[in-house]
Amino acid sequence: MIKTVFHIKEMDCHAEEQMVRMKLTDFTSITKLSFDLKNRNLTIYHNGEFDSIRTAIDSLKLGSSVIESVKYDKIIPEENDLIDRKLLWTVLIINFTFFLVEIISGLISDSIGLVADSLDMLSDAFVYGLSLYAISGTLIIKKRIARISGVFQLLLAILGFSEVIRRFIGFEKIPDSLIMMSVSFLALIANSASLIILNKSKSQEVHIKSSQIFTSNDVIANIGVIVAGILVLFLNSKIPDLIVGLIVFAFVLRGALRIIKLSK
């Protein structure tokens, strides 16, 4: 058995991890893939084909380099898929629930920041669904789900940007800052609880690590909407809400493009 560790410079979320998995899916010599998103490293346990594996990873153009490739005689570490599934289902349900809460509240309060944050929650729920498929799903299913969710997120981002522009040049009423702050505060509590739950996992697999990263980003987005609500209240202006909405939609667009790239 050989243990090869790659550093992949641009592998910072689940989308790149899925790209690597799909690229290596036909290598029968690979026994296990272990991802470390925090340090952007990939450990491969395999029985040969080093050059072919390296060529396949390099072809993704994610800035890959070999850290080490050594003989490995120890027992390959295993993760508990059942625990991973429960954790992923937990954050998926939380994200989809607060997508519904925020989209409804955003429409009622006329806050584009809340609407954008809700769509960010929805896009994360899609990614968590892909993570669940990554545990046991087939390559064909992964690609189909990735393509559908990526295109859907792209459409949401485009519609979101259009709505932000329309509100910038239009005469929209000032959003309800109290609803913005209260709903975002509840979402912040939910995402913080999710992050605490995920951080209790000892798993180093990307299914958990990526979930931690996405949930951390959600916490930042929630805080952004709360700050925007405060500024709307004191400045009596819609601009802070629109700026936060624009930033969050940019995150949704970035995630959509990554997932679409993944599905190719």
MARSELO-223742 format. One line per 3 residues: their letters; for each residue y, z, x of N, C-alpha, C. Coordinates in nm, 3 decimals, always signed. Atoms other than C-alpha are relative to their C-alpha. Layout:
REM MARSELO-223742
a = Y,Z,X,Y,Z,X,Y,Z,X  ...
//
This chain:
REM MARSELO-223742
mik = -0.119,+0.000,+0.084,+0.000,+0.000,+0.000,+0.124,+0.000,+0.088  -0.127,+0.008,-0.073,+0.352,-0.083,+0.120,+0.113,+0.049,-0.090  -0.119,-0.048,+0.072,+0.671,+0.091,+0.016,+0.123,-0.069,+0.060
tvf = -0.119,+0.072,-0.045,+0.980,-0.130,+0.039,+0.120,+0.045,-0.082  -0.121,-0.047,+0.068,+1.327,-0.001,-0.041,+0.113,-0.102,+0.020  -0.112,+0.093,-0.002,+1.607,-0.244,-0.129,+0.127,+0.072,-0.043
hik = -0.130,-0.041,+0.051,+1.975,-0.165,-0.160,+0.060,-0.122,-0.069  -0.054,+0.112,+0.078,+2.124,-0.382,-0.435,+0.142,+0.038,-0.040  -0.140,-0.041,+0.008,+2.502,-0.358,-0.414,+0.057,-0.007,-0.140
emd = -0.061,+0.019,+0.132,+2.585,-0.488,-0.763,-0.088,+0.050,-0.114  +0.088,-0.055,+0.104,+2.307,-0.307,-0.950,+0.053,+0.136,-0.042  -0.060,-0.126,+0.042,+2.509,-0.045,-1.134,-0.025,+0.033,-0.147
cha = +0.032,-0.034,+0.138,+2.370,-0.057,-1.487,-0.134,-0.062,-0.040  +0.130,+0.042,+0.049,+2.069,-0.136,-1.700,-0.019,-0.151,+0.001  +0.011,+0.146,+0.007,+2.148,-0.509,-1.726,-0.055,-0.056,+0.131
eeq = +0.050,+0.050,-0.128,+2.096,-0.569,-1.353,-0.144,+0.045,+0.024  +0.138,-0.048,-0.015,+1.783,-0.354,-1.357,-0.098,-0.089,-0.076  +0.086,+0.088,+0.079,+1.638,-0.573,-1.632,-0.014,-0.136,+0.067
mvr = +0.006,+0.127,-0.071,+1.725,-0.884,-1.434,-0.105,+0.006,+0.113  +0.094,-0.017,-0.110,+1.529,-0.752,-1.137,-0.143,+0.009,-0.053  +0.135,-0.015,+0.057,+1.232,-0.649,-1.354,-0.056,-0.136,-0.045
mkl = +0.046,+0.129,+0.048,+1.212,-0.991,-1.514,-0.030,-0.096,+0.115  +0.021,+0.088,-0.116,+1.241,-1.165,-1.179,-0.131,+0.031,+0.070  +0.120,-0.042,-0.073,+0.949,-0.965,-1.040,-0.123,+0.014,-0.089
tdf = +0.109,-0.027,+0.094,+0.730,-0.960,-1.349,-0.129,-0.074,+0.031  +0.120,+0.080,-0.027,+0.488,-1.228,-1.221,-0.068,+0.036,+0.133  +0.060,-0.038,-0.128,+0.414,-1.058,-0.888,-0.114,+0.099,-0.024
tsi = +0.117,-0.085,+0.023,+0.060,-0.921,-0.922,-0.019,+0.103,+0.110  +0.016,-0.095,-0.112,+0.090,-0.743,-0.586,+0.084,+0.126,-0.020  -0.087,-0.115,+0.022,+0.354,-0.504,-0.722,-0.069,+0.102,-0.090
tkl = +0.062,-0.109,+0.075,+0.214,-0.171,-0.837,+0.101,+0.076,-0.083  -0.101,-0.078,+0.072,+0.537,+0.005,-0.935,+0.139,-0.033,+0.052  -0.141,+0.013,-0.033,+0.914,-0.039,-0.943,+0.069,+0.131,-0.035
sfd = -0.074,-0.124,+0.025,+1.137,+0.268,-0.912,+0.147,-0.023,+0.032  -0.142,+0.030,-0.015,+1.513,+0.234,-0.965,+0.083,+0.128,+0.015  -0.096,-0.107,-0.019,+1.791,+0.463,-0.845,+0.139,-0.060,-0.015
lkn = -0.129,+0.063,+0.028,+2.112,+0.343,-1.012,+0.115,+0.070,+0.070  -0.110,-0.074,-0.062,+2.326,+0.618,-0.863,+0.027,-0.052,+0.141  -0.015,+0.050,-0.136,+2.261,+0.493,-0.510,-0.023,-0.150,+0.011
rnl = +0.022,+0.145,+0.008,+2.186,+0.133,-0.624,-0.117,-0.044,+0.090  +0.119,+0.031,-0.079,+1.844,+0.136,-0.460,-0.118,-0.033,-0.089  +0.124,+0.036,+0.069,+1.514,-0.017,-0.569,-0.116,+0.023,+0.097
tiy = +0.120,-0.023,-0.080,+1.181,+0.110,-0.436,-0.117,-0.074,-0.063  +0.113,+0.079,+0.049,+0.885,-0.127,-0.469,-0.126,+0.043,+0.073  +0.131,-0.029,-0.056,+0.525,-0.020,-0.416,-0.086,-0.124,-0.023
hng = +0.070,+0.127,+0.014,+0.321,-0.332,-0.345,-0.107,-0.017,+0.106  +0.111,+0.027,-0.091,+0.023,-0.482,-0.164,+0.018,-0.134,+0.072  -0.024,+0.126,-0.070,+0.186,-0.773,+0.014,+0.111,-0.081,-0.065
efd = -0.100,+0.094,+0.053,+0.407,-1.076,-0.066,+0.143,+0.047,+0.027  -0.133,-0.054,-0.030,+0.704,-0.908,+0.101,+0.107,-0.110,+0.002  -0.099,+0.108,-0.012,+0.882,-1.233,+0.186,+0.034,-0.062,-0.135
sir = -0.023,+0.058,+0.133,+0.835,-1.373,-0.165,+0.080,+0.094,-0.089  -0.073,-0.099,+0.079,+0.957,-1.051,-0.323,+0.146,+0.005,+0.043  -0.136,-0.003,-0.050,+1.263,-1.042,-0.099,+0.077,-0.126,-0.042
tai = -0.065,+0.124,+0.040,+1.340,-1.408,-0.175,+0.037,+0.003,-0.148  -0.024,-0.008,+0.144,+1.311,-1.343,-0.550,+0.120,+0.089,-0.030  -0.112,-0.092,+0.022,+1.550,-1.046,-0.535,+0.130,-0.060,+0.052
dsl = -0.121,+0.062,-0.057,+1.796,-1.231,-0.309,+0.054,-0.111,-0.090  -0.042,+0.112,+0.085,+1.802,-1.522,-0.555,+0.088,+0.045,-0.117  -0.084,-0.052,+0.107,+1.970,-1.296,-0.812,+0.145,+0.014,+0.043
klg = -0.137,-0.007,-0.054,+2.275,-1.281,-0.583,+0.073,+0.127,-0.044  -0.059,-0.129,+0.034,+2.339,-0.913,-0.644,+0.032,+0.082,+0.125  -0.033,-0.070,-0.124,+2.407,-0.828,-0.281,-0.113,+0.089,+0.049
ssv = +0.117,-0.080,-0.038,+2.056,-0.714,-0.187,-0.023,+0.000,+0.151  +0.039,-0.013,-0.140,+1.940,-0.590,+0.152,-0.117,+0.097,+0.010  +0.118,-0.085,-0.019,+1.623,-0.423,+0.284,+0.038,+0.123,+0.081
ies = -0.025,-0.125,-0.072,+1.659,-0.057,+0.382,-0.119,+0.033,+0.089  +0.121,-0.025,-0.077,+1.298,-0.009,+0.491,-0.120,-0.062,-0.071  +0.126,+0.048,+0.055,+0.948,-0.146,+0.442,-0.110,+0.059,+0.087
vky = +0.096,-0.075,-0.080,+0.673,+0.090,+0.555,-0.133,+0.015,-0.075  +0.130,-0.026,+0.059,+0.306,+0.163,+0.497,+0.006,+0.131,-0.078  -0.008,-0.117,+0.087,+0.256,+0.414,+0.214,-0.141,+0.041,-0.042
dki = +0.136,-0.048,+0.029,-0.060,+0.624,+0.182,-0.002,+0.116,-0.100  -0.006,-0.113,+0.093,+0.061,+0.893,-0.061,-0.024,-0.047,-0.144  +0.016,+0.031,+0.142,+0.017,+0.911,-0.436,+0.134,-0.051,-0.054
ipe = -0.123,+0.057,+0.057,+0.270,+0.693,-0.619,+0.053,+0.093,-0.109  -0.056,-0.090,+0.102,+0.505,+0.916,-0.824,-0.002,-0.066,-0.138  +0.007,+0.051,+0.137,+0.466,+0.880,-1.200,+0.105,+0.069,-0.086
end = -0.094,-0.056,+0.096,+0.714,+0.933,-1.481,-0.067,+0.015,-0.136  +0.054,-0.025,+0.134,+0.646,+1.063,-1.828,+0.071,-0.090,-0.100  -0.061,+0.096,+0.092,+0.712,+0.766,-2.058,+0.029,+0.060,-0.136
lid = -0.020,-0.060,+0.131,+0.676,+0.981,-2.369,+0.132,+0.077,-0.005  -0.126,-0.075,-0.006,+0.963,+1.208,-2.261,+0.117,-0.097,+0.004  -0.106,+0.101,-0.009,+1.172,+0.903,-2.167,+0.029,-0.060,-0.137
rkl = -0.018,+0.060,+0.133,+1.114,+0.753,-2.512,+0.078,+0.094,-0.092  -0.068,-0.096,+0.087,+1.225,+1.070,-2.689,+0.148,+0.011,+0.035  -0.138,-0.010,-0.043,+1.540,+1.094,-2.481,+0.079,-0.124,-0.040
lwt = -0.067,+0.125,+0.034,+1.625,+0.727,-2.534,+0.021,-0.013,-0.150  -0.015,+0.004,+0.145,+1.562,+0.750,-2.908,+0.112,+0.094,-0.044  -0.105,-0.096,+0.035,+1.790,+1.056,-2.920,+0.138,-0.060,+0.019
vli = -0.133,+0.057,-0.027,+2.087,+0.881,-2.756,+0.023,-0.126,-0.083  -0.015,+0.119,+0.085,+2.020,+0.560,-2.953,+0.046,+0.041,-0.140  -0.036,-0.046,+0.135,+2.037,+0.748,-3.284,+0.141,+0.055,-0.003
inf = -0.135,-0.056,-0.007,+2.348,+0.938,-3.178,+0.105,-0.111,+0.007  -0.096,+0.109,-0.015,+2.524,+0.618,-3.070,+0.013,-0.081,-0.128  -0.008,+0.082,+0.121,+2.433,+0.424,-3.385,+0.066,+0.080,-0.113
tff = -0.061,-0.084,+0.103,+2.531,+0.718,-3.610,+0.151,+0.005,+0.015  -0.144,-0.009,-0.021,+2.872,+0.751,-3.448,+0.066,-0.137,-0.002  -0.055,+0.133,+0.025,+2.915,+0.375,-3.458,+0.044,-0.010,-0.145
lve = -0.032,+0.005,+0.143,+2.903,+0.405,-3.837,+0.119,+0.091,-0.033  -0.108,-0.095,+0.028,+3.129,+0.713,-3.841,+0.133,-0.055,+0.050  -0.126,+0.046,-0.058,+3.390,+0.558,-3.611,+0.050,-0.130,-0.060
iis = -0.046,+0.126,+0.059,+3.394,+0.211,-3.765,+0.063,+0.024,-0.137  -0.056,-0.033,+0.132,+3.453,+0.359,-4.111,+0.134,+0.073,+0.016  -0.124,-0.076,-0.024,+3.713,+0.607,-3.980,+0.109,-0.089,+0.057
gli = -0.097,+0.091,-0.059,+3.881,+0.333,-3.777,+0.065,-0.089,-0.102  -0.055,+0.085,+0.106,+3.922,+0.113,-4.081,+0.089,+0.080,-0.094  -0.080,-0.084,+0.089,+4.050,+0.400,-4.293,+0.133,+0.039,+0.065
sds = -0.121,-0.045,-0.070,+4.298,+0.521,-4.029,+0.082,-0.115,+0.057  -0.066,+0.118,-0.055,+4.392,+0.165,-3.924,+0.015,+0.011,+0.152  -0.003,-0.018,-0.145,+4.307,+0.256,-3.562,-0.093,-0.099,+0.069
igl = +0.081,+0.096,-0.074,+4.188,-0.030,-3.340,-0.074,+0.070,+0.114  +0.067,-0.077,-0.103,+4.102,+0.230,-3.075,-0.134,+0.056,-0.049  +0.124,-0.052,+0.059,+3.843,+0.391,-3.303,-0.098,-0.114,-0.026
vad = +0.088,+0.115,+0.026,+3.707,+0.050,-3.406,-0.063,-0.048,+0.130  +0.052,+0.045,-0.129,+3.673,-0.053,-3.041,-0.104,+0.097,+0.054  +0.094,-0.101,-0.049,+3.503,+0.274,-2.951,-0.130,-0.005,-0.079
sld = +0.121,+0.011,+0.082,+3.262,+0.229,-3.242,-0.086,-0.117,+0.045  +0.075,+0.117,-0.046,+3.165,-0.118,-3.116,-0.059,+0.025,+0.139  +0.056,-0.039,-0.129,+3.118,+0.027,-2.768,-0.126,+0.084,-0.022
mls = +0.118,-0.080,+0.036,+2.878,+0.278,-2.926,-0.114,-0.092,-0.044  +0.102,+0.092,+0.048,+2.696,-0.009,-3.097,-0.062,-0.077,+0.116  +0.053,+0.074,-0.114,+2.665,-0.205,-2.773,-0.091,+0.087,+0.085
daf = +0.087,-0.092,-0.074,+2.522,+0.102,-2.600,-0.133,+0.020,-0.071  +0.124,-0.015,+0.076,+2.271,+0.142,-2.882,-0.093,-0.119,+0.025  +0.079,+0.118,-0.033,+2.156,-0.216,-2.812,-0.067,+0.017,+0.137
vyg = +0.054,-0.017,-0.135,+2.112,-0.132,-2.443,-0.111,+0.103,+0.000  +0.107,-0.100,+0.007,+1.910,+0.180,-2.525,-0.125,-0.060,-0.064  +0.114,+0.069,+0.059,+1.692,-0.038,-2.746,-0.072,-0.085,+0.102
lsl = +0.060,+0.079,-0.107,+1.636,-0.271,-2.452,-0.075,+0.090,+0.098  +0.067,-0.093,-0.090,+1.547,+0.032,-2.240,-0.136,+0.040,-0.056  +0.128,-0.035,+0.063,+1.277,+0.127,-2.491,-0.099,-0.115,+0.013
yai = +0.087,+0.116,-0.019,+1.138,-0.227,-2.476,-0.042,-0.014,+0.146  +0.032,+0.012,-0.143,+1.152,-0.209,-2.097,-0.120,+0.086,+0.038  +0.112,-0.089,-0.031,+0.896,+0.070,-2.106,-0.133,-0.068,-0.030
sgt = +0.130,+0.058,+0.036,+0.626,-0.128,-2.284,+0.008,-0.141,-0.059  -0.013,+0.130,+0.064,+0.766,-0.453,-2.425,-0.037,-0.116,+0.092  +0.034,+0.119,-0.077,+0.667,-0.803,-2.316,+0.127,-0.069,+0.048
lii = -0.113,+0.072,-0.056,+0.895,-1.031,-2.114,+0.069,-0.085,-0.106  -0.057,+0.088,+0.103,+0.943,-1.272,-2.407,+0.084,+0.081,-0.098  -0.074,-0.085,+0.094,+1.049,-0.991,-2.640,+0.128,+0.049,+0.063
kkr = -0.119,-0.048,-0.069,+1.290,-0.852,-2.382,+0.110,-0.106,+0.003  -0.098,+0.108,-0.011,+1.459,-1.188,-2.336,+0.061,-0.034,-0.136  -0.051,+0.031,+0.134,+1.489,-1.254,-2.708,+0.097,+0.106,-0.047
iar = -0.087,-0.109,+0.041,+1.635,-0.911,-2.780,+0.129,-0.001,+0.081  -0.118,+0.003,-0.087,+1.870,-0.939,-2.481,+0.096,-0.111,-0.042  -0.084,+0.113,+0.037,+1.996,-1.281,-2.590,+0.073,+0.028,-0.131
isg = -0.060,-0.028,+0.131,+2.057,-1.176,-2.950,+0.108,+0.106,+0.012  -0.095,-0.109,-0.011,+2.229,-0.849,-2.860,+0.121,-0.040,+0.085  -0.110,+0.044,-0.084,+2.436,-1.012,-2.584,+0.097,-0.089,-0.074
vfq = -0.086,+0.091,+0.077,+2.568,-1.289,-2.809,+0.075,+0.078,-0.108  -0.063,-0.081,+0.105,+2.637,-1.037,-3.086,+0.116,+0.082,+0.058  -0.105,-0.079,-0.064,+2.833,-0.813,-2.849,+0.117,-0.088,+0.043
lll = -0.106,+0.092,-0.042,+3.025,-1.114,-2.717,+0.089,-0.036,-0.118  -0.076,+0.031,+0.120,+3.130,-1.209,-3.070,+0.087,+0.118,-0.042  -0.077,-0.120,+0.034,+3.236,-0.849,-3.137,+0.120,+0.015,+0.092
ail = -0.109,-0.013,-0.096,+3.445,-0.846,-2.819,+0.110,-0.102,-0.028  -0.099,+0.105,+0.029,+3.614,-1.177,-2.906,+0.080,+0.034,-0.126  -0.069,-0.041,+0.123,+3.693,-1.059,-3.258,+0.093,+0.117,+0.026
gfs = -0.082,-0.116,-0.033,+3.821,-0.732,-3.113,+0.128,-0.038,+0.072  -0.120,+0.045,-0.073,+4.057,-0.902,-2.868,+0.096,-0.072,-0.094  -0.084,+0.072,+0.096,+4.183,-1.127,-3.149,+0.076,+0.097,-0.089
evi = -0.063,-0.098,+0.088,+4.253,-0.826,-3.368,+0.109,+0.078,+0.075  -0.102,-0.070,-0.080,+4.439,-0.647,-3.086,+0.125,-0.086,+0.012  -0.114,+0.092,-0.013,+4.659,-0.954,-3.030,+0.075,-0.011,-0.131
rrf = -0.065,+0.012,+0.132,+4.723,-0.987,-3.403,+0.085,+0.123,-0.029  -0.075,-0.123,+0.028,+4.832,-0.624,-3.424,+0.119,+0.017,+0.094  -0.114,-0.007,-0.092,+5.054,-0.654,-3.117,+0.119,-0.079,-0.054
igf = -0.109,+0.087,+0.044,+5.255,-0.939,-3.269,+0.034,+0.019,-0.148  -0.022,-0.020,+0.143,+5.224,-0.829,-3.633,+0.076,+0.128,-0.029  -0.072,-0.119,+0.045,+5.389,-0.556,-3.833,-0.098,+0.097,-0.066
eki = +0.100,-0.093,+0.050,+5.093,-0.322,-3.871,+0.058,+0.141,-0.008  -0.045,-0.139,+0.011,+5.144,+0.035,-3.983,-0.055,+0.082,+0.116  +0.043,-0.089,-0.108,+5.111,+0.315,-3.731,-0.130,+0.069,-0.043
pds = +0.129,-0.061,+0.037,+4.750,+0.447,-3.726,+0.012,+0.150,-0.024  +0.005,-0.143,+0.029,+4.662,+0.793,-3.854,-0.051,+0.074,+0.124  +0.037,-0.065,-0.126,+4.665,+0.996,-3.532,-0.094,+0.118,-0.020
lim = +0.086,-0.115,+0.023,+4.497,+1.300,-3.688,-0.147,-0.042,-0.017  +0.136,+0.050,+0.015,+4.192,+1.099,-3.792,-0.053,-0.049,+0.135  +0.039,+0.047,-0.133,+4.185,+0.933,-3.448,-0.049,+0.115,+0.087
msv = +0.032,-0.111,-0.088,+4.183,+1.265,-3.267,-0.122,+0.078,-0.048  +0.109,-0.082,+0.052,+3.943,+1.450,-3.497,-0.135,-0.072,+0.011  +0.126,+0.075,-0.008,+3.678,+1.174,-3.514,-0.042,-0.019,+0.146
sfl = +0.033,+0.017,-0.142,+3.699,+1.107,-3.140,-0.046,+0.130,+0.062  +0.044,-0.130,-0.050,+3.666,+1.479,-3.074,-0.145,+0.027,-0.039  +0.140,-0.016,+0.043,+3.344,+1.487,-3.280,-0.092,-0.090,+0.083
ali = +0.080,+0.092,-0.082,+3.216,+1.181,-3.090,-0.012,+0.052,+0.143  +0.003,-0.059,-0.134,+3.308,+1.354,-2.764,-0.103,+0.112,+0.008  +0.100,-0.107,+0.004,+3.099,+1.656,-2.862,-0.141,-0.057,-0.001
ans = +0.132,+0.062,+0.011,+2.805,+1.432,-2.956,-0.043,-0.062,+0.133  +0.033,+0.064,-0.127,+2.820,+1.233,-2.632,-0.019,+0.102,+0.111  +0.017,-0.105,-0.100,+2.860,+1.548,-2.424,-0.136,+0.066,-0.015
asl = +0.132,-0.058,+0.025,+2.552,+1.694,-2.590,-0.110,-0.094,+0.048  +0.097,+0.100,-0.047,+2.363,+1.370,-2.519,-0.011,+0.002,+0.152  +0.000,+0.000,-0.146,+2.467,+1.384,-2.155,-0.071,+0.123,+0.054
iil = +0.069,-0.122,-0.041,+2.346,+1.744,-2.125,-0.151,-0.016,-0.015  +0.143,+0.023,+0.025,+2.010,+1.645,-2.277,-0.059,-0.094,+0.106  +0.049,+0.097,-0.098,+1.972,+1.345,-2.045,-0.005,+0.058,+0.140
nks = -0.004,-0.058,-0.134,+2.069,+1.546,-1.738,-0.112,+0.101,+0.025  +0.114,-0.090,-0.016,+1.780,+1.782,-1.805,-0.125,-0.073,+0.046  +0.115,+0.079,-0.043,+1.539,+1.498,-1.732,-0.003,-0.009,+0.152
ksq = +0.018,+0.012,-0.144,+1.400,+1.491,-1.379,-0.038,-0.143,+0.039  +0.040,+0.138,-0.026,+1.313,+1.122,-1.413,+0.107,-0.073,+0.079  -0.090,+0.083,-0.079,+1.467,+0.886,-1.159,-0.003,-0.145,-0.048
evh = +0.010,+0.136,+0.050,+1.379,+0.578,-1.365,+0.131,-0.043,-0.062  -0.126,+0.055,+0.048,+1.660,+0.349,-1.472,+0.019,+0.023,-0.149  -0.012,-0.021,+0.144,+1.584,+0.405,-1.842,+0.081,+0.127,-0.030
iks = -0.075,-0.123,+0.018,+1.726,+0.756,-1.803,+0.132,-0.006,+0.074  -0.122,+0.006,-0.080,+1.978,+0.695,-1.527,+0.106,-0.087,-0.065  -0.096,+0.088,+0.066,+2.140,+0.405,-1.711,+0.057,+0.065,-0.125
sqi = -0.046,-0.070,+0.120,+2.158,+0.614,-2.027,+0.104,+0.105,+0.037  -0.098,-0.098,-0.046,+2.340,+0.886,-1.831,+0.133,-0.067,+0.031  -0.122,+0.072,-0.035,+2.590,+0.631,-1.701,+0.074,-0.047,-0.124
fts = -0.064,+0.049,+0.122,+2.654,+0.474,-2.042,+0.060,+0.113,-0.081  -0.051,-0.113,+0.076,+2.694,+0.814,-2.206,+0.123,+0.060,+0.066  -0.119,-0.046,-0.073,+2.938,+0.921,-1.933,+0.119,-0.089,-0.031
ndv = -0.107,+0.094,+0.034,+3.141,+0.607,-2.004,+0.050,+0.024,-0.143  -0.040,-0.029,+0.138,+3.138,+0.694,-2.375,+0.090,+0.123,-0.007  -0.083,-0.121,-0.005,+3.279,+1.039,-2.296,+0.142,-0.036,+0.042
ian = -0.132,+0.044,-0.048,+3.565,+0.874,-2.104,+0.075,-0.076,-0.110  -0.063,+0.076,+0.108,+3.629,+0.634,-2.394,+0.048,+0.093,-0.111  -0.040,-0.096,+0.103,+3.637,+0.925,-2.641,+0.128,+0.072,+0.039
igv = -0.120,-0.068,-0.048,+3.891,+1.108,-2.428,+0.120,-0.095,-0.007  -0.108,+0.099,+0.006,+4.097,+0.786,-2.409,+0.057,-0.013,-0.140  -0.047,+0.012,+0.138,+4.113,+0.759,-2.788,+0.075,+0.126,-0.043
iva = -0.069,-0.125,+0.031,+4.210,+1.127,-2.817,+0.141,-0.001,+0.059  -0.131,+0.008,-0.064,+4.492,+1.076,-2.567,+0.090,-0.100,-0.073  -0.077,+0.099,+0.075,+4.601,+0.764,-2.756,+0.050,+0.059,-0.131
gil = -0.040,-0.063,+0.126,+4.606,+0.966,-3.079,+0.118,+0.095,+0.021  -0.110,-0.091,-0.030,+4.831,+1.226,-2.917,+0.129,-0.078,+0.023  -0.118,+0.082,-0.029,+5.068,+0.956,-2.789,+0.054,-0.067,-0.127
vlf = -0.042,+0.059,+0.127,+5.073,+0.786,-3.131,+0.078,+0.103,-0.082  -0.064,-0.107,+0.076,+5.166,+1.120,-3.288,+0.141,+0.030,+0.050  -0.129,-0.040,-0.057,+5.450,+1.202,-3.049,+0.097,-0.117,+0.017
lns = -0.087,+0.115,-0.020,+5.582,+0.850,-2.988,+0.025,-0.077,-0.129  -0.010,+0.071,+0.127,+5.535,+0.733,-3.347,-0.009,-0.151,+0.021  +0.015,+0.141,-0.038,+5.409,+0.401,-3.207,-0.148,-0.039,-0.006
kip = +0.136,+0.051,+0.005,+5.100,+0.185,-3.249,-0.050,-0.047,+0.137  +0.033,+0.058,-0.130,+5.107,+0.067,-2.883,-0.110,+0.076,+0.074  +0.108,-0.070,-0.072,+4.893,+0.348,-2.730,-0.138,-0.030,-0.057
dli = +0.127,+0.030,+0.066,+4.620,+0.278,-2.985,-0.049,-0.139,+0.038  +0.036,+0.137,-0.034,+4.626,-0.095,-2.907,-0.044,-0.012,+0.146  +0.036,+0.004,-0.142,+4.612,-0.038,-2.531,-0.141,+0.054,+0.022
vgl = +0.134,-0.058,-0.012,+4.306,+0.187,-2.560,-0.104,-0.095,-0.059  +0.092,+0.096,+0.061,+4.143,-0.064,-2.795,-0.028,-0.117,+0.092  +0.015,+0.113,-0.092,+4.204,-0.343,-2.545,-0.092,+0.037,+0.116
ivf = +0.082,-0.045,-0.114,+4.047,-0.142,-2.261,-0.147,+0.013,-0.041  +0.138,-0.020,+0.045,+3.738,-0.048,-2.463,-0.067,-0.133,-0.031  +0.056,+0.133,+0.028,+3.688,-0.407,-2.583,-0.036,-0.072,+0.131
afv = +0.032,+0.059,-0.131,+3.696,-0.512,-2.216,-0.136,+0.049,+0.049  +0.131,-0.055,-0.037,+3.399,-0.280,-2.155,-0.111,-0.066,-0.082  +0.098,+0.066,+0.085,+3.216,-0.434,-2.451,-0.027,-0.141,+0.048
lrg = +0.012,+0.137,-0.050,+3.284,-0.784,-2.316,-0.081,-0.002,+0.130  +0.073,-0.007,-0.128,+3.159,-0.687,-1.969,-0.149,+0.022,-0.024  +0.140,-0.026,+0.031,+2.838,-0.547,-2.115,-0.068,-0.121,-0.062
alr = +0.056,+0.117,+0.066,+2.786,-0.857,-2.330,-0.034,-0.109,+0.101  +0.023,+0.105,-0.100,+2.820,-1.097,-2.036,-0.118,+0.036,+0.089  +0.113,-0.042,-0.083,+2.575,-0.892,-1.831,-0.132,-0.020,-0.072
iik = +0.125,+0.014,+0.075,+2.314,-0.891,-2.106,-0.035,-0.146,-0.022  +0.026,+0.144,+0.015,+2.354,-1.265,-2.168,-0.054,-0.057,+0.131  +0.049,+0.044,-0.130,+2.306,-1.323,-1.796,-0.144,+0.044,+0.020
lsk = +0.136,-0.055,-0.007,+1.997,-1.104,-1.815,-0.101,-0.086,-0.075  +0.095,+0.071,+0.086,+1.842,-1.315,-2.091,-0.035,-0.141,+0.049  +0.024,+0.136,-0.048,+1.856,-1.641,-1.893,-0.121,-0.004,+0.092
//
